[in-house]
């Protein structure tokens, strides 16, 4: 039983890290696209700010003690979700005005 719990925790940690890094990489790639695309240039600044916040939260997560890691993980995830939601709203508004 204990082995299964350890395996689940390991799987959780690996997939969680993969998700975090993928979200961060997505912001980096799209920030570059937004900077080069005139229609999206106004959203670039927000993306850049959220990218900086996400990097800070990743570093904070790595250096702070485990006792508050749950809080820092949730703040990191919140930065990804807020950025996704705002980007979706901007996309929706752009598509509805065309």
Residue pairs with C-beta under 8 A, 6 or more apart in sequence:
16 73
20 58
20 76
20 77
20 80
23 54
23 80
24 51
24 54
24 55
24 58
27 47
27 50
27 51
27 54
27 80
27 83
28 51
30 47
30 87
31 44
31 47
31 48
31 51
33 40
34 40
34 41
34 43
34 44
34 47
35 41
35 44
39 94
43 87
43 90
46 83
46 86
47 83
47 87
50 79
50 82
50 83
53 79
54 76
54 79
54 80
54 83
57 72
57 75
57 76
57 79
58 76
60 72
61 69
61 72
61 73
61 76
64 72
